[in-house]
Amino acid sequence: MQVRLSAAYGAGMSLIATTRAAEMLSTLAEPNRLRVLGEMARRGANGTTLSELGAALGLTPKVVGACVARLVAVGLAVRVGDSYCAQLGDARAIVDDLDAAHPVNQLLAEFPRLKGVFSHGRLISAPELSVHGHDLAVLVGRLIDLNGPATEAEINDRLSVVSDDVALLRRLLVDEGVWRRDRSGSHYEPALG
């Protein structure tokens, strides 16, 4: 059976916002562009020239020019006279939109005591499991739409979206009665009511 996330990530975002987020993320996926943007941000509101960027980062004028042109095109940088400045307001808004649309954050509305243990949809610290373990198991169980048997590898793949400690979450889901594990320990399925 297929294991999938229960909610479509980004479903709460408009097509324009989703496209804009993808465009900015793909722009920042190129390491030199990310370095150039970081250097512009470090220099603050006064900005920096192309030659200053090249000298600071050890990049050729051609590479710096191409990076800056792309950053300006997607709205992550702006030209001010002969200088360029990072413009991160739109990026911050996109991160906020992505966070708001994230299925984990949508489920956290029902489990407000768990909000502090998640950041950008990832479990950043384990809550006190004796107090909040059941809520965490239910939240993760609802996030991972397990609609039939799944292998441990499939489960690990899905749980890794939420946490690096997939073994903790697998064990918690079984211990709290959200999932069942077969005798061999290699397949999981939803626990019946």
N, C-alpha and C positions, 0 to 999 in steps of 0.2 A: 504494500500500500504506500501511497505517497504521503509524505509529511510536508505540511506547508504552514506558513504563517496564517493565522486566522483572519487578519485584516490586511487589505492591500496597502502597502506602505505608500504614503503620498496621496491616498484616496481623498483626503480632506483638503488637498491643495488644488488650486485652479490649474488648468493646463498651462497658462502663461507662467505661473509661479514655478511649476514643476520644470518647464523648459528652461527657465532662467536659472534655476538651481543646477540643473544638469550642465548648462553652459559654463557657469562659474566653476563648478567642480572639475569639469574636463579641462578648463583653462589652468587651474591650479594643480592638475595632475602632472604637468610638465615641470620638472625640478627647477630649471632656470627661471621660469616665470614665478614660481613660488619664492625663490631666493630674491628676485628683483622686488617683488611685492613686499617681502619682509624687510628689505633694506629701505625701501621707500617709507614703510610704516615706522621703522626705527628713527628715521630722520625727521618725522613729524610734519607739522603744518608748513614749515618753510620749504619742504620739498628738496629735490636733488636733480641735478642735470644728468643727462645720459652719460657724459664722460665721467662724472663722479660715481655713478652706478657701476660703470665698467671697471674703473680703478678699484673700487671697494670690493667688487666681487670677482675680479680677474676674468671678466668676460669681454669679448670683442665688441666693438661698436655695433656691428651687424646683429649680433645675438641680442645685445641689450635693446637695440631699436625694435627688433621683432617682438621681444618680450613685452616691452612697454606698449607697443601698438596694440597687442592683443589684450593687455590688461585695461587699456583705455577703452577698447571696443566693447568689453563686457561690463564696464562701469566700475572696475576695481581700482582704477587710477584716473587722475584728472591732470590736465596740463594747466599750469599757472605760470604764465610768462614763458621763460626758458626752462622752468623746472617742472617736475612731475611729483605729485603727492598721492599717497595711498588714499583710497576712498572706500572705507570698510563698512559704512552704514548699511548699504544694500546687502552685503555679505552677512552681516549680523541679522538683518531682517529675514534673510533666506534661511539661516540656521534656525531662527525662532520658528519659522513656518514649517521646516522639516521636523523639528522637535514636536511641534503641536500635532503634526500629522502622524507621528510615529505610533505604531500600535501599542507599544509599552506605555507611552505617556497617556494614551487614550484609556487604557485599562487602569492606570494609576488613579484616575478620578474615583474609581470604586474602592481603591485601597490606599487612601491618603497617607496612612502611617508608613508606607513603603517608599514614598517619594524621595526621601533623603538617601536611599541606597542605590538609586539609579541616576545616571547622567547620560543624556543623549541616547536613551534607549538601552544602555548597558548597565549591568549590575556592577557597581563600583565598590561596594562593601556588603558583606553578608549581615543581614539583620540578626537579632537575637532569635535563633530558630525555635527555641522553646516558647517564645511569645508570638513571633510573626511567621514561623515556618509554614503553617497551613495557608495563610494568605499568600505568601510567596509562591507556594506550590500551585494554588488555584490560579493565580495570575499567569504564571508561566505555562500551566496546562492549557489555559484559554488562549494564550498567545500562540502556542504550537498546536495547530489544529491536527491532532492525531486521530484520524478517522479509521484506523485499523492497525493491524500489526506493523511494526517498523523495526528495522535492525538497529543495533546499538550505533553503528556508523552513521545511519541516517539521523538518529536522535542527536548524536554528538554534533553533527553538522548544523542542525537547527539550533541547538542550545548554545553553540559557539557564537551565535549572533547576539545573545544576551549576556554571556559570561565566558571567561576563560576557564572557569572551574565547572566544566560540564559534568564531571563525576558527582560533585556536590548536588547539582540540580537534579540529575537523574535519580540519585538516591533519595532526595527530598520528595520528588514526585511519587516515587514508589512508597516511601514511608508514610506519606500523608494520604495515601489512598487515591491519588489522582490517576496514576497509571499502575498497571500490573506488569511484572517482569516474568517471563517464562522460566521454567526450572533451569534451563541451560544458561540463563542470564544474558542471552544474545538478542532477544526480541522483546519489545514493549508494546502494550496496547492500552487503550483507555480502560479504566476500571468501570465496571457497571455500577450505576447509581448507588 
